[in-house]
Amino acid sequence: MAGGGAPSDASGSGSLAASLREAARRFGTPAYVTSVAALEAAAAELRDAFPDPWLRAFSLKANDVPAIVARLGELGLGANVVSAGEWAAARRAGIPDDRVTLEGIGKTASDLRAAVRAAAEGRPLRWVAVESAAELEALAALAGRAELGAGRGAWGSGGGRPALDVLLRLNPDVAPETQAGLAVGRGSSKFGMTETELTAAAAAIPEGSPLHLLGIHLHVGSQLGAVDAWRDAVRRGLALLALIGAGREGFDTFDVGGGFPVGEPGTVPSPARFARELPALLDGLPADRRPARLAVEPGRFLVARAGWLVGTVLHVRERAGAERVVVLDTGMTELIRPALYGARHRVAALTSLGLPRELPLPGKPAIGADLAPARVDGPVCESTDTFDRHDLPPLRRGDLVAIADAGAYAASMSMTYNGRPRPPQVLLEPDGRLVLGRRRGRA
């Protein structure tokens, strides 16, 4: 089951509904609640698809709350970060630098200096993935001034100061099976280098440089609806790795990125389905040109279905000739995806007219004679602050609702527009305990 499960009882998911109501009572709303059992299930599914010695990392852009990152770290996942700020969150979560990879198109000079400084101090990152020849040149200049070691980097066996390990990001120029805004592997996207650009960038860094070119990184896109574009991108990346590696010692690492979709079982390809494409691709390479290290770094898949956003009803508008409108105390400031690009998140009632309500089973629509369509809006002073239409029971001020699949790109993209404080992060432990992972209002 994609993304794992959550506590439930014979009634379907009554204990989960009770836990969400209790979280609202204890910590107020809006509140993010994350099922640790669901995190564990998703991490196990990823591990089964990409077992050791694969290097598995969690992409913090999906959820940068240190309490969540720490739990995933305990499950064997490193941290993939795109800025010094996310790197700091990984450190607060207890992830050591040698399990952190720095990637992202927006790395500043300060970010690059921090990576070089860490290596100079003997605590290098696992690697830095560079986006362009210009970024590689800037990083090389910083590394040269820092008098880093030369030759093999942190993965080498030599003593002394390590060189800084670097991956080169390839733009695979494919047509990802996802919405345009998430298709970062298209040739027209801003991410990565073409094969020609990457080959030239590699040639510009001599062996023995303080930068140790370790291999290739790619990322096709998010919420991939099929494996075809991913398979084509991996094939192109592996061929380029073999080509460059034939003339460059130690150029032997391949990072396939993430992009595994979240959806009901059977409706989207699982991580295992993507992984099944790899043996044939690897077998197509000469034995001595196959990568020595393989890495995978999903974000959304690990956290999305583990998270719920709990809100309280503020208003119910029921007017003759108009649709029912339910206004909540949570909206685009806590979950911007619907307003940003039309993402749909299931909304279910936790109480109706003050009485407890059970959540529908995963993948099943809510059932009940008292259900009726309603447009669910947030409290922010923007007309785009809406969660679309959902079948809901009678509601009044003070009733509670739960918004599903809010573990990814909710907390990490939250904002304080309209002066709204950031919600608390609550962890729902497998034994039913509720643990406060982050207080309301903290950055």
N, C-alpha and C positions, 0 to 999 in steps of 0.2 A: 504493500500500500504506500503510495507516494507520500513522503513527509511524515510517516508514522502516525500513531494514534494518540489518544488522550484518555484519561481515566473515564470509565463508563460503568454502568451497572446493567441489570437485566432489562431495565426500561429503555435502554438505548444509550443515553448520555446524561442521565440524571445527576450522577455525582459530579460530572463536569459542570452542569448548569448550577448546581448547588455551590460548587467552588467559586464560580464566577460571581454569583450573588454575594458570597461571603467576602470575596475580594473587594467588591463595590462597597460593602458595609464597612470593612475595616480601613480601606485606603482611599475611599471616595472615587468619584468618576470625573473625567475620563481616566481609565487605567488600562495599561497594557498588561496582559496576563499570558505567561509563556509556560506551556507544558513541558517539563523536563523529560517526561516519558516520550513525548513526541520528538524532542531533540535527539534522544538516545536512539530511537527507532530510525530516524533519518540518517544519523551518523553510521549506524550499523548497515543500513541498506547501501550507503556509499562505500563502506569498507568491503562489503561482499562483492560489489561490482568492480572496485579498484583496490584489490588487497595489497598488503605489503609485498614487495618493497615500494609500491607507489607512494609518493609523497602527497599527502592530502592536506589541504589548507582551506580555511573558511574565509570568504571574501567579506571583509568588514563593511563594505558599502551597503550590504543588505541589512545589517543590524550591528551598530557599533556600541551597544550597551556592554560595558565591561563584564557585568555579571553573566550575560549570555555568552560572550566570547570565552570567559573562563570555563564555563561548563563544557563548551565544545573543545577547548584545550585539554580538559581532563579526559575527553573521549578520543584523544590522539590527533586532533587537528591543529595544524599550524595556523598562522594568520597572514592573510594577503591584504595589504594596505595600499592606499593610493596617496597618502599625505602624511606629514609629520603628526598631524592631529590624530589620524587613525592609528599610527604607530604608537603614540602615547596611550591610546585606549588599549591596544594590545599589551603594552607593558603593564598598565594598571590591572589587566586581567591575568598577569603572571606568565605571559607567553615570552620566552627568551628570544633574544635577537636572532639567534641561529635557526629559529623556526618561523621567522618573519620574512616575507618577500615584499619589496616595494615596487609597485607598478603604477599605472595610471598616466593619462596624457597630460595632466596638469601639474607635474612635479616642478616646483620652484627651485631657484638656486639654493635657497635655504634648505629645502628637502634634500637636494643632492649633497650639499655640504654635510648635513647630518649623517647621511649614509657613509660618506668618506670618513668622517670623524669617528664613527663607531668602528669602522674597520681599523683605523689607525690606533684606536684604543684597545684592540684585540678582541672586540665583540662584534664581528661583521654580521650583517644580515645574511640570510640564506642566499639571496641574490637581489639585484636590482634589474628590472626589465625596462629597457629604454625604448622610446617611441620613434626616434628619428636620428639621423646622422648628426644633426646639430646638438641634440641632447647628449649623444654619446661623446661628441667632442668636448662639450662642457664638463661632463663627468670625468673624462680623461685628464683634462687640465687640472681639475680640483684634486684628483688622485695623485697626479705628478707633484703638485705643490705639497701634498701631505706626506710625501716620501713613503708611500705604501711599499710593501714588498713587491717583488716581480715574480712572474711565472705563474704556477698553478695557484688557484684561490683557496677558499675555505674547504673545498672538496678534495684538495690535494693532500698528500701525506708529508710534504716537506715541513720543516720547522721554520721558525722566524715569523716575521710579520706576513700575514696572508695578503695576497692581492684581493681586489674586490670582484667578486663573481657577478657576471652580467649576462642576462638573456637579451636577445634582440626580438622585438615584437614584429611579427609578420602580419600584414593585412592579406588574408588569403583570397580576397576578391571572389567571394561566393555569394549565393542568393539565399540567405538564411530563411527558414520557414517560420517567420515570426512577424510581428508588426514592424513597420518601417523604423520607428523610434528605437527599437531594441536590436536592430540588425547591424551590429557594429563590424561584422565581417565583410560587408559590402565594399567594393573597391572605391566607392565614392565617400565612405565614412572618413572621419578625421583620425581614426585610430591606426597605428602601425605603419610599417614600411612595405613597399612592394618588394617582390623578389629581387629585382635589380637594385633597388635602394639598399636593401638589407645586405646583399652580397658585397656591394661597394663599401658600406659602413664597416663590415667585418674586415675587409682587406685594409682599411685605414688604420686599424689597431694592430701594431706589430706583436708577435708573440714575445713574451717577456715583459710586456707592459704591466703597469700596476693594475690595469683592468684585465681580468681573466674572462675572455668570452667563453661562456659555458654552454650556450645552446640557443634554442628558439622558443618563444612564447607566442601563443595565439589565443584568441577568444572570438568565437563566431557570432555570439549574440545571446540574448536571454529568452526564456520561455520558448525554446526550440520545439516546434510541433512535429518534426521529423528528423531523421538522422542523416539524410542525404547530404546536405550542405556541410554538416559537421564532418562527415566521412571524407568529403572532397577536400576540405580544408586541412584535415589531419594528413591526408595523403600528400598534399603539396608541401606541407611543413616538414614531413619526414624526408621527402626527397631532397629538399633544400638543406636540411640538417646533414644528410649523408654526403651531399655535394661539398659543402663547406668543410665538414669534418674530415673528408679525405685528405685535405691539405692543411688541417689545423688540429694539432694535438689537444685533446680535452674538450673539443666542441661536441658534446655528447649527451646533452640534456634537452628534453622536450616536454613542454608544459601545454596541455590541451585546454587550459582554462576551465570554464564552467558552462552555464547556460541550460542545465537540465531543468525541464519544465515542472511546474506544479499543477496538478489537476486530479480529477477523480481517476482511480485505477482503471486502466484500459482505454482511457481517452487520450493519454499523452505517453510518449516513450519514457521508459524508466532509465536510470543510470546504467543498469545491466544491459539494456538494449543498445545503448551507445557503446558500451564496453565490448559487446560482441563483434563490433566492426574492427577492432584493433588487431587481433591475431593475423588476419589475412593481410592487413596493411604492413605489419611488421615482417611477416614472412616474405613479402615482396622485396625486402631490402637484403643486400649481402649481409651475412652474419656479422662481419666486422664493422658494419656501418649502422647497426641498430643502436638506438639510444641506450646509454648506460643507466640513465635515470629518467623516470616518467613522473609527471606531476599533474594533479587535478585540483581545481580550486573553486568549487561552487559556493554560492551564497544563498540565493533564494531557496533552493531545494532543501537546505538544512534547517531553515528557520520559519519559512512562510506559514506552513500549516500548523506549526506549534503555537502560533500566537493568536490571541484574541484581543480586540479592543472593546472594552465595556463602557457603555454610556447610559445616561439617564434621559428620559423624555422630559422636555421642557414645555412643549406646546403640542396640541393636536388640533389642526384646522379641519373642520368638517362643515362645509358650506354647500348649500343647495346648488346643484349643477356643476360642482367643481370636485376634483379628486381630493381624497383625504391626504393631508400633509402632516407628517410627524417631524418635529424639530427636536434634535438631540443636543446635549451639551458637548458632543464631540463631533469633529468635522475635518476639514482639510488641513487644519493645523496639526492634527494628530495622524491623519492618513490622507496624504495628498494625491495618491495615485488615481483615484476616480476623477478628481478635478484636473489633473495634469494630462492624462491621456485616456480617460474613459474606462479605466480598469473597473471591473465589477467584483464586489465583495458581498457575500451572502450576509444578510442581516436577519437575526432571529430574536424573538422576544424571550427574555428571562423571567418576566412577570407580566401579567395581564390584569389590569384593574387591581393591582396590588397582590395578586395571587401567584404563586410560583408556577413556572412554565418549563416544560422539558424542551431540550434542544432536539431537532430532528437528527436522525442518524446521518453520518457522513455520506454525502452523495445522494441523499434522499430529500425530496421537497417536503416542506412543512405540510402537515395534513390536519385539517380541522374544519368543522362546519362554520366556525366563527372567524375564519381567515378572510381577509379582504385586501385588495391592493391599496398600497399607500406609497406616496413619494416620501423618501426619508432624506431630510436635509440636516445640515450642520448649523452651528450657531454663528459662523463667521460672516462678516458683512460683505459677502461676495455671492453673486447669484450662481456661480459655478460650484458652490459648496454643497454638493449633493451626493448621495450614495445610490441614486436611481430609485426604481420602484421595486417593492417586495410585498409578498403576501404576509400580512401580520394580523394578529388578533386585536380586539379592542384595547386601546391604550389610553392612559391619562398621565398627567404630570406626575413624575416620581417613579413611573415604571422603568424597568431596566431592559436594555437590549445588548446583544453581543454581535460584533462584526467579525466574521471569520477570516482566516488566512492573513492576519495582520502582523505576522512575525517578521516579514521582510519589507523593507522600504517604507516602514511606518515610523518607528522610533528614530531611525537614522536620518530621515527626511523631515522630521517634525520641526515646527517653527513656533516662534512666539508672537506672530502677527496678532493684532488686536490686543496685545498685552497678555496673552494667554500663557500660563506656566506650562512647562513640559510635564506630561503625566508621569506618575510613578510606574516603575517596572516591577511586576510581581512574578515570582517564580512559583509555579504549582508543582510541588515535588511528587514523585511517583506514589508516596504514601499519603497524599492528600494535603500535606502541610502547605501553607502559603508563606513564602519568604520574601521580604522586601529586598529587591535587588538594586533599586535606585529610588531615592525620594523624589517627591513632586518638586518641580522647579529647578532641579540641578541640571547643569549643562551636560 
